[in-house]
Amino acid sequence: QVQLVESGGEFVQAGASLRLSCAASGRTFSFYTMAWFRQAPEKEREFVSRISPSGTASSYADSVKGRFTISRDNAKNTVYLQMNSLRPEDAANYYCAAGHSYSSRSYDYPYWGQGTQVTVSS
């Protein structure tokens, strides 16, 4: 089992950058695919990005491609989401998730953090 704690969410102006972090407990972090999802009020939770256990593969939702970058440091049991050129539509609660499938589907991830709020003002 793994426990996840996100941080880094803030209130920012459009065009700003933020880096979200997700710290994981446990010694098996490097075995998990890690992903970021987000959920805005009254909207479904949506996939943002994922990264393979080794960090050699990653993918992004079309809405964030070219602006967001996912990375991980297995020595620190941490996954990051660098978010550049933020837009008002990026505002949401951002969740990190851990699973054994390299998937963009939320139900493939059994472990979730509590989320960190990102607010983007225009």
N, C-alpha and C positions, 0 to 999 in steps of 0.2 A: 504494500500500500504506500501511497505517496501523498503528502499534504502540500498544498500550494498556497503561497501568499503573494498577491500582486501589490505593486506600489508604483508611484510615478504619475498617477493621474492628477491633472490640474485644470484650472480655468485658464485658457489662453485665447489670444486673438487669432483670427484667421491668418494663415500664412506662417504661423509659428511652428516650432518643432517640440516634440516631447519624446522621452525614452521611457517606456514602461519596462518594469522588471517583474519577474516571477521567480521567487525563491522556492525551491522544493526541498522537502525533508527526505531522509532515507538514502540508502547507499546504491539504489538501483536507478537513479535518475537517467544515467546514460543508456538505459535499455528502452526508454520511452520516446515515442514520437510526442512532440510538444506542439501545441497549437494555441492560437489566439482567436477568440470569438468576441463579438460585441452585440450588445442589445440596447437599443434606444427605446424610450417610452412608447408603449403601445405598438411595438414592432416585434417581429420574430427575432430570435437570436440568430446571428449570421456569422458565417465563417470569415475570418480575416486572413490568417496565414498559418502555415504549418512548417515544421522542420523535422527532419529525420533524426533518429537517435545519434548518429555520428555527426550530424550537421552538414553533411555533404549534399543533401537534397532539401529544397524548400519550394513552396508555392504560395501564391497570393490570390485573393479575390481580385477581380478586374477593377473594382472600385478603388483599390489602394495600390495597385501595381505601379511601380515606378516612384512611389512616394514613401512607402513603408518598407522596412527591412527587418526580417527576423534573424536572430542569431542565438547561439547558446554557448555557455561555458560549462562543460561537464565537470571541470575541476571545482567549480563554484556552485554546482547544482542550480544554475540560474539560466533562464531564457529571457531574451530581451525583444522588445519591439520598438524600433526606431521609427518615429512617425514625423515626416517632414511635410511642409506645405499643407498644414491641416486646414480642413474646410468645415463649415458649420455642420454639414451632413456627417462628419466623422464623430460628432458628439454622441457618446454612448457610455454605458458601463462595459468595460473591457475585462474579459475573463481569460485566464490561461487554463489549459486543460492538458491532461496527460493520458496517453493510451498506447496500445500496442499495435494499432493499425495506422498506417500512413493515410489518413482519411481527412476529408473536409466535412464530414457529417458529425454533428454534435453527439449523436447517440453512440458513436464509436469510442467516445472518451468517457471512461468511468470516473476519472478524478478531476475535480474542478476547484478553483479558488473562489474566493468571495467576490472578487471583482474590484476594479478601481475606476473611478469616474473621470471621464474626460469631457470637458465642456469647452466648446469652441464658439467664441463670439464673432459675429460679423462686424 
